């Protein structure tokens, strides 16, 4: 061992003794290195070969006890190198500007290993993971998750070979149990779901449809002697029906006549469980690099704002802009930090006794309770055309004294109408809405809340107390549009479970009796921005500029204010697979709306900012950890800490869906003051960690004669491309073009 190497090891050993977490592990980590005693007062040592400004080989013992040897450039590991953490984790492979990037090998103290491709600290690409107990996966990865084609061998002898999506089996795949049973077919969210074939080791087999891991729908069960049973399968015996056909040879397999389809659920599949996913206690992207803490004045100077915050990309932004800044508006001044909007009051006024719409609320709740609680036969998702007939509606009378079918109540007498009840009941089933929860949200002890003012259309909005559902009053013309497009809407949301189009749960009408004879029509829909996170910013975006600005000073905007296109000062960057899915779905949804002659719809966006300072400023993501900080290296996807928490908990990951709970980067933009209707500002390179929610709303405006006249009139006075009222084809194209400017792939 060389003198230099010996002194390095002694210095490393001394530093480790200072690190409490490393005291018990130090000898294990470097068991193969012969170390000599060193005084605790030894300084950190470095061995450097090369000159500043050029790549060179370095050996570094970092203040926290970590050790790195390999290529070094511009204050980062860059090239090939080895990094040892004091907890026993180790990475050997390629680096790029301080991030594991390229091919490498990561090992855990438990004995687990990953060998393959890395991207920005994540296992990303093609690679092989071997767990501490001997299980292994070889295939494709995205952000530490199995994603793509891959083969998994479990410690109990089971195996799976097929497609994966975000860490779970999804797509086409084959699962082989160690006892000889196997399944080949479709998977969804880690369970057997769709069409597939299950073959038992005794030769029996089932070909057909599955749902949540068990047969559901049409299927055939066959015995090796040629006999078979065919029919509709269900775990509920009352829904099970089919026919048994003996073998043509006349032979019988003893138990066939005594066999029941329920045996498949209760006996034959009981032991055929899919192995659960292993939990990795710590992921490569969680490992902090202490390299910036050990530098000695080699950091490049970074531009700081007056209050000491790092301004990312400020120089680039100013190079692109030539303007007079409005110092009071951060939309026009990149030097002005973004601040949290002041908290707004809870939306809506509680409808208590004495409120002008108190009776209407009671009528609505009584009607919903009656509609949802009314006994109805089980229906399949394949509905008859007659169910969508606009004439398919049910009237019910609600006198105060009650009837055989309705309860007594304290409101005035009214009549209740259900439009296409079978369709909306099936939609609620399709959207996985529990009938009891639905009734409690709308009809429970808590009153509804009425939003303080009607929308532009004159409609009133009501919110349930749990914010889960919104109730919107409708004009007769809107009801006609929804009923006209209901069949297409149903087929669309059924075909695309990730559709961004607003979810409708019921369409009803209350008709007050007596002198008023008033009719109130309303639709019940999901609240897109209901979340456990506080929504800090809300945007209603159409892709047009005329009138699309909020006429409020910045100081009066709170977190309930709905901002518009010309208020937007962000570009939203989604991780690659999410962005691809988002792009496909926007195209599908816009094609559907265009075909239905719909226009004037909006993209509703809600933002939750992850980092807020004590003085109320929104904290941008730094390019890398600052000197003296122990935060993680920033990734181009989302914060490592948040992402890793999601990855360690598959249940939390499953709560992320397209448009719901999505981690993303919001890149700040700045507008030119010399361009009044600039739809998308100039990107500044300043990023914020956000949780984003979005969906397409207001889809009941068709291009009728009123809108055609509005288009003709406004086209005379304004730029036709800036106005909202344009024909559906042009509206769809403009909406998509705008959407793909404000959403981009995070790369």
N, C-alpha and C positions, 0 to 999 in steps of 0.2 A: 504494500500500500504506500503511495507517495506521501511526502510530507504535507503537500497541499491538501490532499484528500483526507489525511488523518486530522489535520486541523479543522477542516470543514465538518467532519463527523463529530468531533468534540464540541464544536460550536453548536451544531444541530442538537446534540444530546443535552447541552446546557439549556438551550432554548425550550426544548420539550419539557424539561423539569419545571420550567416556569409555567407551563400550560397545564392547568389542572386536569383537563379532560384527557391529556396524553400521558399522565404519570404511570398508569397501569399498562399502557399499550406500547410504550416506546421500544422495549426489548423485542416484542413480537414483530413490530413493523420492520425493524432493521436487524432481524435475527441473523441474517447472513453477513452482517458487517461487524468487524471487530472494532469496538469503540474503546477509547481510553477516557480517563477522567478529565473533566474540564471544570474550571471554576464557574460558578453561576453568574459571575460578572462579565463573562466574555461577551463581546459584541457580536452581532450578526456578521457572518463572513460571506464573501462572494468570490467566485473564481470566474473571471471574464476573459474571453479570448476574442479579440476583434476590436473594432473602433465604433464609437458612437455614430449613429446615423446609418449604419450598415448592418445587415444580419450577422449575428455572431453566435458562438456557442457559449452558454452560460450555465453555471451551477449556483443555485441560490437557496440559502436557508432563510425562510421568511420569519418575521417576528412572532407569528403565532405557532411556529413549529413546523409548518409545511415545508416541503422540499421539492425543488424543481431542477431538472437538468435537461438541457436540450437547446434548440435554436431559439434565439431571442431577437426581437426587433421592435424598435420604437416603443419600448417599455412594456411589451407584451410577449408571452410565448407565441412564437410564430414559426411554423415549420414542424419538424418532428421533435417530440420531447416527452419526458416522463414527469408526472406530478404525483407526489405522495402526500396524502392528508394524514394528520395525526390520529385520526380515528381508524386508520387501516385501509381506507379506500385508495385506489391507485388507477391512474389513467396513463396509458402509453399509446401514443399515436400522433396524428396530425393536428396542428393548431393553426388558427388564423386570427390574428389580432386579439389574442387572449381567450378565444373560444374554441372548444373542441369542434373541429370542422374537417371532415374527411374520414379516412379509415382509422380505426383505433380499437383498443381493448380496455374495458373498464372492469375492475374487479372489486368485490365487496369483501369485508372481513369475514363474512359468513361463508365464503367460498363460492358465492354466485359470480358469474362472469357474463359480460356481453362483449361480443366481438363482431364488428361490422362498421357501418357508416354512421357518422354523427353530423348534426347540423345545428350550429348555435347552441351547443351544450346538450341537445336532445339526441336520444337514439332515433335516428331519422334516415331511412333508406333501407338497405338490405343488411340483415344481421342475425346473429344467433345468440339467444339468451339461455343460459343454463342456471337453473335455480339451485339453492343450497341443498335441496333434498333430491336433486337429480332430474327434475322435470326440465324440459327444454322446448324452445320455440325457434324455428328457423324460417325466416321469411321477411316480409316487408313491414316497415315501421313508419309512423308519423308522430312526431312529438311524444316520444316514449310509449306510444300505443301501437299495438299490433293493428295494421291497417293495410289491406291488400291481400295478396295470396301468401299463405303460410301454413306450416305444419307444426303441430304441438304434440309432444309426447309427455304424458302425465306419469307421475311416480307410481301410480297403482296399476300401470300397464295399459290404460286407455290411450287413445290417440285421436287427433282431429286433423284433417287435411282439407283445406278449402279457403274460402274468403273470410276476411275479417273487416270490421269497420269500427274504428275508435275503440279498440281494445276488446271487442266482443265478436263472436261468430255471427256473421251476417252475409247473406248471399247463398251461394251453392257450396256445400261441403259434405264431407263424410266423417262420421264419428264411429270409431271402432271400440267397443267395450272389451275389457280383458277376458270376459267370459265367453266371447265369440259372437255376441249380438252386434249388429251394426245398423246405422241409419245413413242413407244417402239422399240428399235433397236440399230444400231451402231452410234457411235460418234467419232469425231476426232478433236483435238485442240479446244474443247469447242463448236463445232457446230455439227448439225446433218449431218452425212456423212457416206454413206454405205447403207446397206439394212435395212429397217425398216418399221413400220406401224404407220400411223397417223390416229387417230380417232377423229372426231369432235363431239361436244356435241349433234348435231342433228342426229347422227348415220352414217353419211357419213364417208368413210374411204379410205385411199390410202395405197396400199401395193406395195413396189418397192424400187428402188434405189434413193439415195439422194446425193447431192454434195453441200457443203457450205451452208447447211440449207434449200435447196429447192429441189424438185424432179428433177432428172436428170438421164436419161437412161430408161430402161424398167420398167413399172409400171402399176398398175390397180387401177382405181378409182371406188368405189362401192357405190350404194345408198341402203337404207334399203329395198326398194321394190324389190330388186333383179337385177335391171338394173346395167350395168357397162360399163366403157370405158377402153380399153386396148391399149397400144402403147408405142412409144418412147417419153419421156418427155424432154422438154427443155424450159428454160425461153425465148429463142429466138424463136419466132413463126415460122420462116422459117425452124427450125429443128424439130418442133413438128409434129408428125403424129401418127394416131391411129384410132380405130374403136369403135363406140358406139353400145352397144347391149341393147335393152329394156328388161324389166323384162318378164319372161315367162308367168306371170299371165295376161299380157296385160295392167296392170295398169301403169299409168305414174305419175311421181312426178312433175307435172306442169312445172317446169323450166328445166327439163332435155333436152328438144329439143332446148332450147335457151342457154343452158349451154355451156361454152367454157373452154377447159383446162387452158387457160390463166387466168380464174377467180381464179384458185387455187393460182397463183402467186400474182395477183393484188388485190384480195379481201379476200379470205379465210385464207391465211397465214399472212396477213399484221399485225394483232394484236397478232400473236403467236410468240412473241420474247422471247428468253431465257434471263433470268435476268443476268445482268453483275455481275462479281465477286466483292465482297466487297474489299476495300483497307484497310489493317491494317496499321495505321500510324507508329507504332513502333512494332517490333517483339521481342520475348523473347531473341533471340540470339543477339540482338543489345544492350541489357542492360549490361552496364559495371559494373564490380565488383571492388570495391575500396579496397578490403581486403588486398592486398599486400602493399598498401600505409600505412596501419595502423599497420604494424608489427614492432616489436621492437627487431631487431637483431636475429630473429628466422629463417631467410632464410638459406637454405643450401648453402654452397659455390659452385659456378659454375666456371668451368674452363674458363678462358678468354684468348683470343689470345693476341699477343703483342700489337696490336693496340686497345685493349679494347673491342673488340666484343665478344659476348658470343659464345663459340665453343660448339655446341650441339653434343653430342655423340662422341667427339674426343677420349676419353679414350677407348671406345668400339672398335673404328676403329683401334687404335694402338694395342690393344690386339690381333686382328685378323691378323695383317700384320707383316711380318718380311722382311724388304726391305731397300735398300738405296734410299732415296728420291731424285728425280730430282727437286731441289728447284725452277726451272724456269717453271715447268709444274704442274698446279693444278690437273691434272689427276692422278699424282703419289704422290702428297703431300697434304694431307688434311689440313695441317696448312696454306697452301697458299690460301688466299681468292680468290674467283671467281670474275673476273672483267668483266665489259661490253666490248664486242668487239668494236673496233673503228667503227664509222659509215662509211659504204661503199658508193661509188658513186651510183647514181640511175642506175639500171641495164640497159644495152643496149645502143647502139648508134642510135640516131634518123636518120631515113632514109630520108634525104633531097635530093633536086635536086643535081645531080652530084654523088650521091652514086651509087656504082656498081649495087645495087639491087633496084634502084629507080623504073625502069620500071616494074620489077617483082611485087613490092608493088602495083603500080597502077593497074596492071593486076588483082592482087588478090582482091583488093577493088572493082573494076568494076564487077568482077565475083560474089563476095558475094552479092553486091547490087542487081545484076540481079537475083541471085538464091532466095534470101529471099523475094524480092519484086515481084517475079513472081506470078500471081494469081493461086491459087490452091484450089480445092474443100476441104471442111472440111472433115477430116478423124477421125474415131474413133481410140481408142488405140489398137483395135484388127485388126492387119494388116494381109493381105494375104501373103502367102508364096512367091508369085511372087515378092513382094516388096523387098525381101532380096536377090534376084537373083544377083550374081556378074555382070551379063550382063545388069542389070537395071541401065543404065546411060544415061545422056543427054549431047550431045556436042553442044556448041554454038560458032559461029564465031564472033569475035570482030574486024572488020576492023577500022582503025582510023577515016574514014568518017562516021561510024555508019551504022546501018541497021534499018529495020522496028521494030526490037525488042531490039536493043542495041544502046546506045548513042554514039555520036562521042567522041573521046578522043585523048590525046596527046602522047600516048604510041605507041609502034610498034604493028603491027597486031598480034593477038594471038587467040588460040582456048581454050575454057574453058570446062571442064568436071565436071559434078556432078555425084558422085557415090550414088546409092540408095537414091535419093532425098526425097522420101516419108518417108523412115525410119528416116533419120536425121531431117526432119521437125517435125516428131512426137516425136523424142527424145527431141528436143528443147521445144516442148509443154509439154512433161512429166517432164522436168527439170524446168518448169515454166520460160522459157526465153522469154521475150517480144521481138517480131521481130523488133520493132522500136529501142529499146535499143541495141539490138544485132548489127543492122546495124550501129548505131551511134558509138558504141565502135570500130568497125573494119573499117568502111568506112567513118567516120566523117572527120572533118577538121584536126584533129590531126594525125600526121604521126605515123607509127609503129616504134618500136625500135628493132634493131637486137642485140642479145647477142653477145658479143665480139668474142667468139670462138665456134666452133661446139662441140657438145657432143662427147662422146666416139664412138658412132655409125657413126659419120660423118654428122649427121643431124644438120641443123641450126634451131635456135629458134627465134621467133619474139614475141614481147609483144605489146598489145594494150596500148595506152597512159594511160588509166584508170586502167591498170594492171588486168583487169577482165578476159581476154582471152589470151591463148598462142597458137601460130601457129607453128607447127613443120613440117619441110620437111621430107619426108619419102622415103625409098627405096621401090622398086616395091614389094619385098618379104613381107615387113611390110603391105603394102596395101592388099596383098592377104590374110594375116593372119586376118586382121581386117574384111575383107569381108567374110571370111570363118566362123568367129565366131560371125558375126553381129547379127544373129537371137538369139543365146544363150545370147549374151550381152544384147540385147534389153529385152528379157524375164527376165533376172536377175535384171537389174536396175528397171524394172517395178514392179517386185515382192518385192524388198527390197529397199524402199525409203531411208534407211539409209546406203546403200552400201558405202563402202570406196573406191571402184574402181573409177578411174578417169572418168570424164564425157566427152564424145565426142559429139560435136555439128555439125560437118560437115566434109566430105571427098571430096577433090577436086583435080583437076589437071590443070596446065597451060602448054599449048604447044605453044612454040614460033615458028612462021613461018619463012621462009627464010632459009639462009644457016645453021643457028644454029640447027634448028629442036630439040631444047632442051625441055625435059619434066620435070616439077617440080611438084611432088605430095606432098600434105600436108594435115594435119588433124588439126582441130580447137578443142581445149579442154579448160576446165576451169583451172584457176590458183588457185591451192589449198591454196597458202599462201597469197592471196590477203586479206588484213584486214585493219581495221581502227587502229589496234594496230601496233606498230613497231615490226617487227620480229627480235629478237636479235640473235637467234641461229637457224641454219637449219641443219637437218641431213637426209642423204639418207642411209637407212639401209636395208641390205639384209639377215643378219643372217650368213654371212660367214666372214672369217678373212683374207684370202689371198689378199693382195693389198688393203685392206679396211681401209686405213688410209690416212689422208691428210698430204702431205709432205710440210708443211709450218710451220715456227716457230710461236709460240703463238702470238708474237707481230705483225705478218703480217696478222693474221686472222681478218676479219671484219664481219659485220652482213650480208653480202651477200655470204660469203664463205659456200660452201656445205661441211659439215663434214660427216664422214663415221663411220662405225661400231666401229672401234678401237679408234675413237675420243670421243665416247659417254661416259659421266660420270654422267648419271642420271638414276634413275628408276622413272617412272611416275605413280603416284597413283591417281586413279579416284574414285569418290564417288560410292557407291555400285551399285545403279541401272544403272549408266552409264557404270561401268565396266562389269556388266552382259550383257548389250546390246552390248558393244564393243566385248566381247568374242564370243557371238553368231555370230556377223556379220563377224568377222575375219574368223571363221570357214566356214561360207557360202561363203565368197568371195574366200577363198583358194580352197574350193571344186570346185567352178565354174572354176577357172583358171586351176586346175589340170585336170578337165574333158576336157578342151579345149587344153590340152597339152602345156600350157604356163609355162615358167620358167623365171628366171632372173629379176623378178619384184622387186620393192623396196617399203619400207614404208617411205614416205616423212613426216618429222616432222618439224614444226615450233614452236618456243617458244618465248613468250613475258614474260619477268620478271616484276613483279609488283612493287618490292621494290628495288630502286637503290639509293645508298648514293651519297652525293655531290662529293665525290672523285672518283666516277665511279665503286665502288664495288657493287656486287649483294648482297643484305641484306637477310640473312636467317631468317626464321620464328623462333621467340623465343618460348620456351616452355610455358611461360606465361609472363604477363607484368612485366617489371622490376620496381624496386622501384622508385617512383616518376613519373612513366608514366601513362597516362590515356588511353592507347591503349586497344583494346578489348582483351579478353582472346582468345588465338588461338584455333581453332577447328580442328578436324582431317579431315575436308572436304576441305574447302577453307576459305580465310579470311572472318571473319564475316561481316566486312564493305562492301566488294564487294558482298558477297552472299546476304546480306540483301537488298542492292540496287537492285539486280536482282529480288529478291522475291517481293519487293514492286512495281515493274514495270513489269507486265506480258509480255509486248511487248519486253522488253529487254531479259526476260527469253526465249521467243519464238525464239530469234535469236541464242540461244545455241542449236546446233544439234551435233550429233555424228561426231566428227572430226572438228567441227567448233566452235570457240569462247568458248571452254570448259575450265572452271576453274579447276585447278588441283594442286597437290603438285608434285614438282620434288625433289626427294630425291637424294642427292649427293652420288656418289660412288667414290671409289678410286681403282686404278689398282695396282697389284703387279708387280714390276719391274722384278721379276724372271720368269714371265709368259708372253712371248712375244705376244701370241695370245689369251689372256684372253678376251672373248667376253663381259662379264658383270662384272663390278668391284664389290668390296665389299661395301655394303651399310654403310653409316656413321651415319645415324640418323639426318643429317643436311638437313632441308627442305627449299624449296623456293616456294613462291606463283607464279604460272604461268598461263597464258592463252595459251592453246595448240591447235594446228591445225595438222591434219594428214590425210593421204589418201594413197592409193596404186596406184603407177604409173608404167610406162614402162611395159605394159601388152601385148606387141605385139611381143615378142620373143618366138617362138615355139622351141621345141627341135628337130631341124633339123640336117642334117648330119654334118654341121659345128660345132654345139655345141657338138655333140657326139664325134667328133674328138678332140675338145678342152678338153673335159672331159678325154678322154683316155690319151692324152699327159700330161696334168697337174697331173693326178693321179699317173704317174710314178715318178714325181719329188716332189710332195707335198702330204700332208695328204688329201685324197679324201674328207673328211668332211669339209675342210677349203675352198674349191674352190667354185666359184659361179655356174659354169656350171655343173649341175647335172640334172638327169631326173625329170620331173614335180612332180612325186609322192614324191620323196625324198626332192625336193626343197620345196614343200608345207609343209611337216612335219617339216623340219628344220626352215622354216620361221615362222610357228606357234609357235614352241617351243621357238624360240628366242623372238618373240613378247610377249609371256606370261611370259617371264623373265623380260622384261623391262617395262611391264605394269602390275600393280597389283591393288588390291582393297585397298582403303584407309580405314583403320579400326583402 
